[in-house]
Amino acid sequence: MAGTVRQIDAENTPGGAVRRAAPFFLSPEGLFFGLLMASVVVFVLWPIAAIFLQSVVIEGRLSLAEYIHLFTNEAGLLWNSVSVSALTTVLSMGLATGVALYLTHTRLPGKRLIFGVLMLSIIAPPFVSSLVYIMLFGRRGLITHQLLGLNIDPYGWQGVALMQTAGFTAMAALLILGVLHRVDRRLEHAAHDLGASSPRVLLGVTLPLAAPGLLVAAVVVFIRALSDFGTPIIIGGRFTALATQAYLNVVGLFNMPRAAAMSIILLLPALAAFLLYRRTLGRTNVLGAAPVLERAQDRIGLSPGTQWLLALTTWGFIGFELVKYATILCGAFTRTWGVDFTPTLGHLQALTADRMGSFFRSLHYSFTAGAVGAILGGVIAYVLVRKRPPGGKALDFIADLPYIIPGPFFGIAYILAFHNPPLALTGTAFIVVANCVYRQLPISIKAGMATLAQCRPETEAGARDLGARERHVLVDIVAPLMKPALLIAFINTFTSTMITIGAIIFLVSPDTKVLTVDMFAEIKRGRIGEAAVLANVIIVSVLAVNLLFSWLYLRRRKT
């Protein structure tokens, strides 16, 4: 009958007989997908179970001795971790919200520069802020000692909170920025037309509408600050935190049960913050509002006082970031920072054959992790969105866990899970790459799911109705549609692998050492010039790869 479409759910054989299509998970493609999803259970759920068992099973007996010890003798560690992380979150969110409002709600200049600095900040290796803090505000710091003539002790919880704030504000600003772009400008204009002042519009309309994004950013910053063990080690002085002690118990004391118990306690605040976020977001339907493309005329007019406040906040932070990178660059070519500022190329000797081996190993691992993470995330996203398998929600939750798990927890968990047969993988390159892939898997899956949500499934159904097999649908239709998501997943995993240290520092061996571990070792030795050289090498290489792939993607879109 003309004008009707018949649903074809059977496949014609050469002999003319009609056979029903097999269930997806009994097909060869389905079995392959099943193996990939089983790997999520092995490399995410099993390490979590292993670290929990290690904390309560000591010498073959069930025991809570380590937890009792922590809550009776080292209760201050939990307070230190939570209080400093909470302070860091408040400071970072204040700065990040100001920067994001400057970019979205003002017509003030310099937005391209601000955005570029934010992007540069999230691809910088960890501990750069701590290194700059020592160079500028240390006992022989450029500002405190050379310019102001002060002789102060900069080490302590104050320095940890300030440098964590400097390190996490850019990431929070980018998260908030994406949400503010989706706020319906018509509601802001309605409040403004009814007589509300611009500060009242921002506080009473804009920020409440962006509350889910603000909450996501706050949760991410809190978890990152909680799991940061390097900053307290470098500039904490006598201040210690749970992540720091967990690290020292593994690499110094080899007390795995205590390190496991500390990691479990470290996970609890992060898990509570994550569940609070899911519960709050579940009651909110703000993102359901139709996003409106932003134009200059869409912005409400802010009062001069509000603009000055946003400009002061934004340029204060951007100014510090520019000074930070200029200091790192100068530190690489200064003879002895704080004592002799004579220019020199001597610190380039830090790039020995061993260091270059670590650098090329970092690139190798990062490219491998980026490619594997993009493909794995894309395939899992496709199965979850299109096939909707039984247990899909549980699998999605398990795959999300690495994003909220502190880095030291994930590294120690891998040691415990993969040190003995049948999966004895410690000391291999495989476990380093696998740790990076599965730690960034939530981003890869979410990028794939977001892209598939914008693609019409009728296109794939039409191809099947015309006789295309599943692999042809995947290769010829789904894969081209998911190119943006695959690129985002690749760049995110590549960048994270190049600059990560929190988890893999427990996993690397002399044969699998990467450049961030070398940089961390140089900072601990107090060799500022050599550390600055390695930091610059990492920043330049990550920036070059990001720019190259972005240029290739944009060029392909134009053609």
NORLINWO-V69426 format. One record per residue. PHI is phi in radians with two decimals (none if undefined). Layout:
# NORLINWO-V69426
{{PHI} {PHI}}
This chain:
# NORLINWO-V69426
{{none} {-1.13} {1.47} {-1.97} {-2.07} {-1.73} {-1.33} {-1.75} {-2.11} {-2.23} {-2.06} {-1.38} {-1.65} {-1.00} {-1.40} {1.61} {-1.28} {-1.92} {-2.11} {-1.24} {-1.17} {-1.21} {-0.92} {-0.97} {-1.36} {-1.74} {-1.42} {-0.99} {-1.13} {-1.14} {-1.12} {-1.11} {-1.11} {-1.08} {-1.13} {-1.11} {-1.27} {-1.11} {-1.12} {-1.11} {-1.12} {-1.19} {-1.69} {-2.10} {-1.33} {-1.11} {-1.04} {-1.12} {-1.11} {-1.12} {-1.25} {-1.18} {-1.10} {-1.09} {-1.37} {-2.04} {-1.98} {-2.02} {0.92} {1.39} {-2.16} {-1.22} {-2.67} {-1.92} {-1.05} {-1.17} {-1.17} {-1.09} {-1.08} {-1.15} {-1.38} {-1.73} {-1.84} {-2.30} {-1.14} {-1.13} {-1.10} {-1.14} {-1.11} {-1.00} {-1.12} {-1.22} {-1.16} {-1.19} {-1.14} {-1.14} {-1.12} {-1.05} {-1.11} {-1.10} {-1.14} {-1.12} {-1.15} {-1.09} {-1.15} {-1.13} {-1.14} {-1.08} {-1.12} {-1.14} {-1.17} {-1.03} {-1.29} {-1.84} {-2.16} {-2.24} {-1.95} {-1.33} {-1.40} {1.51} {-1.21} {-1.13} {-1.13} {-1.09} {-1.12} {-1.09} {-1.16} {-1.09} {-1.13} {-1.11} {-1.18} {-1.46} {-1.85} {-1.37} {-1.18} {-1.14} {1.29} {-1.11} {-1.08} {-1.15} {-1.08} {-1.16} {-1.03} {-1.15} {-1.20} {-1.71} {-2.10} {-1.27} {-1.08} {-2.01} {-1.20} {-1.10} {-1.45} {-1.20} {-1.66} {-1.29} {-1.56} {-1.72} {1.19} {-1.52} {-2.26} {-1.96} {-1.72} {-1.50} {-1.57} {2.62} {-1.16} {-1.09} {-1.11} {-1.08} {-1.11} {-1.15} {-1.31} {-1.15} {-1.07} {-1.10} {-1.37} {-1.86} {-1.12} {-1.07} {-1.07} {-1.14} {-1.09} {-1.17} {-1.13} {-1.18} {-1.02} {-1.10} {-1.35} {-1.11} {-1.16} {-1.64} {-1.18} {-1.21} {-1.17} {-1.12} {-1.20} {-1.12} {-1.15} {-1.11} {-1.14} {-1.17} {-1.17} {-1.46} {1.86} {-1.26} {-1.25} {-1.11} {-1.07} {-1.22} {-1.12} {-1.12} {-1.37} {-1.71} {-2.13} {-1.11} {-1.17} {-1.06} {-1.15} {-1.62} {-0.96} {-1.04} {-1.15} {-1.11} {-1.17} {-1.05} {-1.09} {-1.12} {-1.11} {-1.11} {-1.11} {-1.05} {-1.14} {-1.11} {-1.16} {-1.13} {-1.63} {-1.34} {-1.78} {-1.30} {-1.08} {-1.09} {-1.15} {-1.39} {-2.18} {-1.38} {1.10} {-1.42} {-1.33} {-2.25} {-2.38} {-1.07} {-1.07} {-1.11} {-1.18} {-1.08} {-1.07} {-1.17} {-1.18} {-1.47} {-1.49} {-1.90} {-1.80} {0.94} {-1.70} {-1.20} {-1.03} {-1.21} {-1.09} {-1.15} {-1.12} {-1.10} {-1.16} {-1.10} {-1.14} {-1.12} {-1.29} {-1.05} {-1.08} {-1.14} {-1.17} {-1.10} {-1.10} {-1.17} {-1.17} {-1.08} {-1.09} {-1.14} {-1.21} {-1.16} {-1.15} {-1.16} {-1.58} {-1.89} {-2.12} {-1.13} {-1.21} {-1.27} {-1.11} {-1.17} {-1.18} {-2.04} {-1.09} {-1.46} {-2.23} {-1.03} {-1.26} {-1.35} {-1.34} {-1.34} {-1.39} {-1.51} {-1.20} {-0.99} {-1.09} {-1.13} {-1.13} {-1.11} {-1.13} {-1.14} {-1.14} {-1.12} {-1.10} {-1.15} {-1.27} {-1.10} {-1.20} {-1.10} {-1.06} {-1.12} {-1.10} {-1.13} {-1.10} {-1.07} {-1.27} {-1.15} {-1.14} {-1.07} {-1.16} {-1.17} {-1.08} {-1.25} {-2.15} {-1.98} {-1.01} {-2.43} {-1.06} {1.62} {-2.18} {-2.30} {-1.66} {-1.14} {-1.11} {-2.72} {-1.84} {-1.09} {-1.22} {-1.14} {-1.12} {-1.11} {-1.47} {-1.32} {-1.06} {-1.14} {-1.18} {-1.13} {-1.10} {-1.12} {-1.13} {-1.17} {-1.15} {-1.07} {-1.09} {-1.06} {-1.08} {-1.19} {-1.12} {-1.11} {-1.10} {-1.09} {-1.16} {-1.14} {-1.10} {-1.14} {-1.18} {-1.09} {-1.11} {-1.14} {-1.15} {-1.14} {-1.07} {-1.09} {-1.14} {-1.17} {-1.46} {-1.61} {-1.60} {0.80} {-1.23} {-1.03} {1.41} {-1.09} {-1.15} {-1.12} {-1.11} {-1.08} {-1.15} {-1.09} {-1.17} {-1.33} {-1.00} {-1.01} {-1.24} {-1.77} {-1.42} {-1.02} {-0.97} {-1.01} {-1.04} {-1.17} {-1.24} {-1.11} {-1.06} {-1.19} {-1.06} {-1.21} {-1.40} {-2.15} {-1.66} {-2.08} {-1.03} {-1.47} {-2.08} {-1.47} {-2.07} {-1.09} {1.54} {-1.79} {-1.19} {-1.02} {-1.23} {-1.16} {-1.15} {-1.07} {-1.06} {-1.20} {-1.10} {-1.32} {-1.21} {-1.70} {-1.03} {-0.98} {-1.14} {-1.11} {-1.17} {-1.13} {-1.12} {-1.15} {-1.16} {-1.13} {-1.20} {-1.13} {-1.13} {-1.61} {-1.80} {-1.39} {-1.17} {-1.09} {-1.10} {-1.19} {-1.11} {-1.10} {-1.11} {-1.13} {-1.09} {-1.49} {1.82} {-1.23} {-1.36} {-1.05} {-1.17} {-1.23} {-1.08} {-1.17} {-1.31} {-1.61} {-2.08} {-1.20} {-1.03} {-1.08} {-1.17} {-1.64} {-0.98} {-1.04} {-1.15} {-1.11} {-1.16} {-1.06} {-1.11} {-1.10} {-1.11} {-1.10} {-1.20} {-1.04} {-1.11} {-1.09} {-1.17} {-1.16} {-1.89} {-1.30} {-2.68} {-0.96} {-1.71} {-1.37} {-1.10} {-1.46} {-1.88} {-1.34} {-2.10} {-0.96} {-1.47} {-2.14} {-1.18} {-2.04} {-1.22} {-1.12} {-1.18} {-1.08} {-1.13} {-1.08} {-1.14} {-1.14} {-1.12} {-1.13} {-1.37} {1.43} {-1.60} {-1.17} {-1.06} {-1.15} {-1.10} {-1.13} {-1.07} {-1.14} {-1.10} {-1.14} {-1.08} {-1.15} {-1.06} {-1.13} {-1.17} {-1.17} {-1.10} {-1.11} {-1.16} {-1.08} {-1.15} {-1.10} {-1.23} {-1.14} {-1.15} {-1.08} {-1.17} {-1.16} {-1.14} {-1.17} {-1.16} {-1.19} {-1.39}}
